[in-house]
Amino acid sequence: MDMGLTAYEKRDIALRVPEWDARACVQCNRCSFVCPHAVIRPFLMTPHESAAAPSDLPHVPARGGAAQGYDYALQISVRDCTGCGSCIQSCPASALSLIPRKASKNTPEQWEYLLSLPEKTDLFDPFTVKGSQFRQPLLEFSAACAGCGETPYAKLLTQLFGPRVYWANATGCSQAWGAAMPGIPYTIKKNGRGPAWSNSLFENNAEFCLGMLLSDRYQREAEKLRVEALLRAVPEGSLALAARAWLEGFDDAEASEQTAAALIEELEHCSSPHAAAVLQHKDHLSKKCFWMYGGDGWAYDIGFGGLDHVLASGEDLNVLVVDTEEYSNTGGQSSKATPMGAVAKFCASGKKGHKKDLGGMFMAYGNIYIAQVCMGADPNQLMTALREASSYRGPSLIIAYCPCRSHGLHCGMEYVQEEMKRAVEAGYWPLYRFDPRKEEPFVLDSPEPSLEYFDFLRGETRYSSLEKTFPEEAASLFAQSRENALRRYARYAALSRHRQN
Ligand SMILES: Cc1ncc(C[n+]2csc(CCOP(=O)(O)OP(=O)(O)O)c2C)c(N)n1
């Protein structure tokens, strides 16, 4: 199956698309960070590349010391845009506005030209909002809803780890938009490298990911034996040097990417049968990272047993839970992630029990890295969590808040990132990190709640509808939910000595 086929769809469905005001732009890349469909992207150009660009391509001198001498362009693939407006509402400088599709000056030629340029990935730290967006997204133009809360997280993972990620995707929306066959939105870089993605059943996705990891481990160990045999046969010279460097960086993802490339180069000029044997399995030279991914229906409910088993194994794998607080893909049934008082299928008169504290449960193990994140509220905390999770040589669990159109945001899906912020400000969705490497592992990243809890609830139909249909239930459940949220915050604050000091 070919990767990246969605790039050929060009659905052209947006009536209004973003327009960039280059002079007002502060080049923070936040618009690209939040874009659910990877249609708005920043590019850096050398003076030579700017000179060769289509004459109507808008660009300005790049900001930021590292990019001095480069030009900056923000491009929109209008034919792939859904017109959700999330980028516009997330821009801190009002440098984007929605204009009629026909009035857009962005052309396919401009877009194609910018895509043809070499990536400038080394100028900024990739684990920052700005730096991450200069990396090619390897998830683009998916079939997700306009304003989807899940895809920006998944896209970000492909930007940070894409070429070396093995990705186990549970059934759910993430699989529905991730594999709307044959429209594959996962794509590859110019060198042919991209995420190795596969989907298994709802019930066994965690085990599926563990299987990927074990299979890769045995294949890499076998490759190591072949390289060691090669070294015994060819102990001197540049090939031997490259082989030793590869062995030294065997378990280091960044290093092994470079040492593997250098070794392959040497092997290609060597006639030894040992070299041919190593080359035959060259895909296993670079170290991979393992992510499993799915919704709350998978992680909190149906796949929970497997998730527990695999996280308890202590293996070096990572989990991203995109928590929409319901089974979004099958029409909004309640899950154990659905909070008290929310209306969902199977709880038309409001969920009676409290939301399961997935992170809290796994914290009890003590050796699992855990973070609860929310990109619209604190993107820097998200980047820190991803950096910490990926560097932790053990299991990591990231639980990400994802508003969904089925929540019925009164403000509309263009304010999806703002709604995330409100969830954190109200104390509805606390942000924290638990890092087993630290003497004080738990850090509460959320400030004290500053927004009235009920104001947040009343901004979404899944809650506000209860006040109309079952007002007494609503009053009681909302009050209990608020009480629970405040207690939870107090509990976390007490745990977080860091913040207290
Ligand atoms: C064992 C099993 N039960 C039911 C289904 C049908 N099913 C497919 S997706 C889905 C909902 C997924 O919800 P969630 O994990 O929260 O992901 P979301 O769609 O919200 O991203 C269900 C119930 C299934 N695939 N397997």
The ligand as a Tripos MOL2 file, in Angstrom:
@<TRIPOS>MOLECULE
LIG
   26    27     1     0     0
SMALL
NO_CHARGES

@<TRIPOS>ATOM
      1 C1        -14.0750   -5.1560   20.9700 C.3       1 LIG1
      2 C2        -14.6390   -4.0920   20.0910 C.ar      1 LIG1
      3 N1        -15.7990   -3.5230   20.4370 N.ar      1 LIG1
      4 C3        -16.3250   -2.5720   19.6920 C.ar      1 LIG1
      5 C4        -15.6780   -2.1360   18.5580 C.ar      1 LIG1
      6 C5        -16.3070   -1.0620   17.7190 C.3       1 LIG1
      7 N2        -15.6210    0.2030   17.8730 N.ar      1 LIG1
      8 C6        -14.8180    0.6620   16.9130 C.ar      1 LIG1
      9 S1        -14.2290    2.1710   17.2620 S.2       1 LIG1
     10 C7        -15.0520    2.2390   18.7220 C.ar      1 LIG1
     11 C8        -15.0140    3.4640   19.5920 C.3       1 LIG1
     12 C9        -13.6500    3.9750   19.8550 C.3       1 LIG1
     13 O1        -13.6710    4.8900   20.9100 O.3       1 LIG1
     14 P1        -12.3360    5.4780   21.4890 P.3       1 LIG1
     15 O2        -11.3690    4.4060   21.8180 O.co2     1 LIG1
     16 O3        -12.6990    6.3840   22.6080 O.co2     1 LIG1
     17 O4        -11.7090    6.2780   20.2840 O.3       1 LIG1
     18 P2        -12.2780    7.5760   19.5640 P.3       1 LIG1
     19 O5        -13.1740    7.0900   18.4750 O.co2     1 LIG1
     20 O6        -12.9900    8.3860   20.5980 O.co2     1 LIG1
     21 O7        -11.0530    8.2540   19.0470 O.co2     1 LIG1
     22 C10       -15.7790    1.0680   18.9060 C.ar      1 LIG1
     23 C11       -16.6390    0.8050   20.0750 C.3       1 LIG1
     24 C12       -14.4680   -2.7400   18.2210 C.ar      1 LIG1
     25 N3        -13.7790   -2.3710   17.1470 N.pl3     1 LIG1
     26 N4        -13.9630   -3.7230   18.9940 N.ar      1 LIG1
@<TRIPOS>BOND
     1     1     2 1
     2     2     3 ar
     3     2    26 ar
     4     3     4 ar
     5     4     5 ar
     6     5     6 1
     7     5    24 ar
     8     6     7 1
     9     7     8 ar
    10     7    22 ar
    11     8     9 ar
    12     9    10 ar
    13    10    11 1
    14    10    22 ar
    15    11    12 1
    16    12    13 1
    17    13    14 1
    18    14    15 2
    19    14    16 1
    20    14    17 1
    21    17    18 1
    22    18    19 2
    23    18    20 1
    24    18    21 1
    25    22    23 1
    26    24    25 1
    27    24    26 ar
@<TRIPOS>SUBSTRUCTURE
     1 LIG1         1 GROUP 0 **** ****
